[in-house]
Structure formats: structure tokens, C-alpha cells
């Protein structure tokens, strides 16, 4: 590699979301150690706001327009040649054509990072994608995954060699998320005395299945008069979710806060962090809620249960058992001492197991291999 290695990151999208935010955090951490070019294949580059001023990173929307796979592969190879990166990093299914373009006749070292799937692969892998991944990742240097579930998928289903699979759990800045909340951080939202807040942080996309959370919240029994639901995030599902909240009779108790980049300053306003996604692997939002000392009620998807300390795992419920999830929410809201005990266990576990420094060290080895 050169004195300042050039890393070319290819994202399906660089809109706000878990993977772009995590990689932005890693880029910021290393400062000018590397030079970065970031591509957003679908256009949005909103997550550039997460990059610190002065970090040597250029963010672009890729403007390839070739039709047909052969034409797209030629265009991709032309772009890679023009950039002459020391390392190509491709992210998730949406960037696998870039992996294939480099695999056919390698132009540079390549690492693929797989962090999860869309709703179309929430229950099972799509066969044609499995075969495409096997081909596209055949000559990849490494495949980096954050969850044990993805390790199994990459080896057992994609049939990739075990020595190529690198398991790097996501990390969290524990000191940052341990700070006290800022009471007026969300415009138009003030937490009232003796009020309990159920909250989540997620893009309002279909795979997050926030309709399930709205329905569970509407069915809470005995505490409904002192609870509100806080949804932090934005997306194409917002209008439908707002309509559903009104239909369920909880419109006045649901706060749609929109996107926020100050998650560390608002998580402390939440009493119980909730996650109802159809598909996850190792969600950053769960790590952030843990580091913030929040009790968590979640569906059992990806590695979520394994991420939590033993005493918190009872509140991770089967994916298709909505009643069990509602009961988990009710228990954590009603039992104050238990809620605080679980929150402190989550905080300590995040500090002991998922400190960001461990993640940074692992990615440094990947970048410099």
C-alpha cells in the first residue's frame, strides 16, 4: 500500500442507516491515516453529514448508466481503474456487481462487508442471489460480518471458505452514550414528570416493521395514560405509520420526531427501548441503547439475544409472537426496579464486550492486511 492508502467504499446507499453511520464513525476515528472515496449507488449521500470536517473523504453518487450486466461490469471496472484504490470495500447485496467486476480479473485487493438483508431475505436466502454471491465473492480477500448468524450463512449457504470469513462485532462509544440526556434536544418534545417513554431509533422502512410496535403499544394495559411512544427516524413509511397511529386511537401519544444526529443526547429520555424489525443482524441501535443504560424489549432476530447479558435476554421474544413482545414491554414499564437493573446490566455489558476501540483495532487489521 501507499503511504496514505486509498480506500474505495461502495455502498448500495449512503443515506442515513446503520452501515453508513458505522463506517463513517470508523473513517472519523482513523483521521488522515487513510484516504477515502465513498460511492452511493442509488444516489443519496445524506450520511456525509456524519463525517468530520477535514477527514480525507470524498462522497459521490455513482452515475453509471450502462444497461445489461456485461455493460455494467465494464463501467464498474473502468471506474475502479480510474480511482486506482489500494483496497475496494463493497457493502451488502446491492454492491455485489462491484465484487464480481473485481473478481473476474482483480484490479486491487477486495474486502466484502455483509451486515444484513432486506425484507425480501428476512426469512430465507434467495437462491439466485446465493449463487451470485458465491461467484462474486470467490476471489475476495475477506468477507467481514458482524454477527454469528452471518458467519453461519456465509459458510454453510454461500459456501465460502471459513478462513476468509472475518467476524467483527459492531462497537459503540460507551462514554458518549453514557452521558445524561439533553431535555430539549428534540424540537416539540418534552418529557413530562412521571411519564414513561417507549422509544426506538430506526429509519422508517418496511423491514423495521414499526407497525408492529404501534400495535403493541396500543394494546398496553393499565399504564396507557402515562406512556408515550417516541419514534426517532424518517423514511418512506412515515405517512402510513402516522395514519395507523390515528386508526389505533394513539395518535396523540405517538411522537414522530424525524431524523436526528444527536442519538447520544436523546436516548436517556427513553425508559424502554423497543425494536420490532423483521430482519437484523447486530443492530447499532441496540448497542447504543445498551451503552445508554436502557432496558430493551426486542424481537429475536439476528444476534440480538446473544448481544445482551443473561438477565436481559428474557425480554427478547419470538419473532412471530406479538403477545409475548407486548408482555415484555408491559413488564419493563410496570416494574421500575427491574427496568433499572436491566438497564445497568446492559450498560456494563456494552462496556465490557462492545467498546468501540475493539472494533477499530479489528478494522485496522482488515484495512492494512
N, C-alpha and C positions, 0 to 999 in steps of 0.2 A: 504494500500500500504506500501511497504518497505521504508526505509529512502531515498534511491535513486531509485524511481520507474523505472521498466524496461518496455520500450515501444517497441513492435514488430510491425514494419510498413511493410505491404505487398503491393508492387506496381506491376502493370502489367509490367512496365518497369521503370528502374531508369536511362534511357538515358535522355539527356537534354530535358526539356519540362516544361510547366508551373507548373504542380502539383509538380514534384520532386524539382524544384527550390524553390517554395513557402515553402514546408516542410523543405527543407534544411535551408532556412532563419529562420524558426521557431526554428529548432534544434539549430542553432548557437546562437539565442537570449537567449535561456534558459541555455546555457553552460552546467555545470555539475549538473544542477537541476534534470535531468533525464538521464538514460542510454538507448541507442537506438540500436536496431538491425533492419537493413533495408534489405529487400529482394527484388530482381528484378526477377520476374517470367520468363521473356523472355531472361534474360542473361545480357544485357548491364548495366553497372554501372557507366557510364560516369559522372553522376551528383555528384558522390562522390567528385569531384574537387570543388564543391560549399561548402563543409563542412570545417569549420575552423580547423586547426591543434589543437589537444588536446581535441576536443569535444568527449565525450564518445559515439561514434557511430561506429558500425561495419556494413559494407556493403557487402552483399553476393549475388551471383547468386544462385537461388534455383535450386537444381539438382534433383528434383523429377521426376521419370520416370515411375510411375505406369500407367497402361492402364485401361480405364474404370472408370466411376465416383466413384463406391464404393472403388476401389483401391486407387484412388487419395485422396479421403476423409480420408482413413486410414493413408496414408502417411502424409497428412497435419496435422491430429491430433497428429501423432507421433512427428512431428517437433515442434508443439506448446507445447506439453508436455516437450520435451527436453529443450526448452527455458524458460519455466515457466514464461511467462511475466505477469506483473500486468495489462497490457492493450494491446489488439490486435486492430490494426488500419488497416482496409482494404480500398483500393482506387479503385473506379470506377468498371466498369463491369468486367474487367479482373481479379479481386480478389474476385469475389462473391462466388467461390467454397470454399474459406477460411472462408468467412462469414457463409456459410452453414455448414461447418465442425464444427464450434464452436456452431452454433445454435442448432444442433441436440442434443448435450449434452454439455453444456457450460463448458469450461475449464478455462475461465477468462472473465473479463469484455471486451466487444467488442464495438467499435465505427466504423461505416462505413462512409467514406467520398466520396461523389459523386460530381465531378466537371464538368462533361460534357460527350459528346458522340462522337463516331467516325462517319465517313461519312455515315455508314450504318443506323444510327439512327438520322441523321440530320433533316429529315422531320417528322418522326413519330417513336414511340416506337415499337419494335419488340415484338409481343405477347408472344412468348415462353420465352423471357428474362424478360418480365413483371412478368409472373407467377413465374419464378425462383427467381427474386428479392423479391417478396412477401414472398416466403418460406424462402429464405436465411437470410432475414433481420427481420424475425418475432420476434426474441428474442434479437435483438440488443439493447444496452442501448440507443444509439443516432445515428441519421443519420445527418451528417453535410453537408450543401450545401452552396455555395457562392452566389447564385442568387435567385431572387424571382421566376423566371421561374421554377427552380428546386424544390422550395418549392411546387409549384402547381403540378408538375409531381409526386413528392413523395407522396403527399396526395391524389390527385384526380385519378391518374392512378395506382400507386403502392399500393394504399390503406393502407399506413402506418399511424398509429395514429399521430395526429397533435402534441401531447406532446413530441413525440420522435424526431421531426424534429427541428434541430438547424440551424438557418440561421446565418452564419458568413461571412460577406463580406470580400473579399481579401483586404489586406492593402499594403501600399507602403512606403518606406523610403523617405519621401518628401525632406529632407535635402540632401540626397545622390544624388537624381536625379535633384536637382535644380542647381547643380554645372555647371560651364562653360565646354564646350566640350574640349577634347584634340585633336588638329588638326590632328596629325599623328597617331591616335590610331588604324586605320585600315591600315595594310600594302597595299601599292599600290593605296590607295585612298586619294586624296587631293581635298578639296572643293575649287573651283575657285571663285574669286571675281564676284559678281553679278549673281552667279549661284543659281538656285533653286533646292532643293533636295526633291523628294518624296521618302519616305523610310518606311520600315517595318521591324519588328523583329519577326521571326517565323521559326519553323522547316519547311523544305521544304517537307511537306507531303501533300497527296492528299486532306485532308479535309480543308487545308488552302487555296486552290484554288488560288494560285498565278498566274495561267494562266489568270484568270480574271483581275488581277491587271496589268499584262503585256499588255493585250489587251486594257484596258482603258488608260494606259499610251501612247500606240502607237497612240491613237486617239485624244490626246490633241491638241487643235487648237490654233495657234497664239503664243505659248510660247515654242514650242518644241525645238527651238535652244538653249535655256538657261536652260533646265531641264535635270536632270539625275535621274534614279531610283536606289535606294540602297536597296538591299535585304540582310539582316543580318540573317544568319541561314544556316543550311545544312540538307541534307536528301536525300531520295531515288528519289525525283522528280527533283533533280538538273539538270541532263543531259537533260531531256526533256524540262525543262524550258529554259535552255541555247539555245537549238535548236529552240524553239518557238520564243525567242527574236530575233534570226537571221532571221527567216522567216518573222517576223513582220517589219523587217528593223530597229530595235532599238538596235541591239546587242552591238554597240559601246557606247550606252547611258545607258546601264544597268550594274550595278556593282554587281556581286555575291561575297559578302565579306566573306562568310563562317561563321562558328560558332565563337562567341565572348562571353567572360565572362565579358566584360567591357561595358555593355549596358549603364550604367550611364554616361560613358565618351564619348559616341558617339551620344546619342540621340539629343544633341544640334546641331549636324551637319545637322539634318533633318528639313526642313521647314514645310512639311505637312506629318504627319504620316498616313499611309493608312492600312486598314485591310479589306480583301475580303474573309474571311473564310466562308465556308458553315455552320459551326456549332461552336458556342462558348457559354459560359455562362457568366463568369465575367473575361475576359482575363487580366492577369497581364500586358501584353504589353500595353494595353490601359491605365491602371493606371500609368505605368511608363512614358508613353508619356504625360499624363496629368501633372504629377509632374514635368516633364521637361519643361512644358510650351509650348508644341507643339499643333498646330491646328491639328484636327483629321477628316479624311474622312473615313467612315466605312459603311459596310452593317448593316442593322438592324437585328442582331442575338442576342439571349440571352438577357442579361440585358444591352447591350452596350449603347443604347439610354438613359436609366434611370441612367446610371453611370455619364453622362455628365451634366454640367449646362445647363439651358434652352436655352441660346443663342448659344450653340454649337450643339444642337440636330438637327438643320436643315440640318446638313451635315452628318447625319446618314440616309441612303437612303434604300428604299425597297430592300429586298434580291435579287429579280429577275429583278430589273430594272437597267441594266448596264449603260444605258444612264444617268440616274439620278446620279449614282455614279461618272461617268466621269465629269458631270457638277459640282458636288460638289468639285472635285479635281481642276477643272479649276478656279472656283470662289476663292478658298482659295489661289491658286498660283498667280492669277492676282491681287487680292485686298490686298495689303500689310498691310494697317492699320487694315482691318478686320481680317486678319490672325493673327496679333499680339494681337488684342483684344481677339479673341477666345482663343489663347494660354494662355494669362494671366488669363482668366476666368477658364480655365481648371486647371491651377496651383493652384489657390486659392481654387477651389472646392476639389481638391485632399487633400490639407492641412486641410480643414475644415471637410471633411467627411471620408476620407480613410487613415488617418495616421496609420502607422504600429502598433503603440502602442495599438490601439483599437483591432486589430486583435490578437496581442499577449495575451492580457488580456482575450479575449474570449477563445482562445485555452488553456490557463492555466486552466480555469474552466472545460473544457472538459477533459483534462488530469487528473485532480485531483478529479473529481466528486465522 
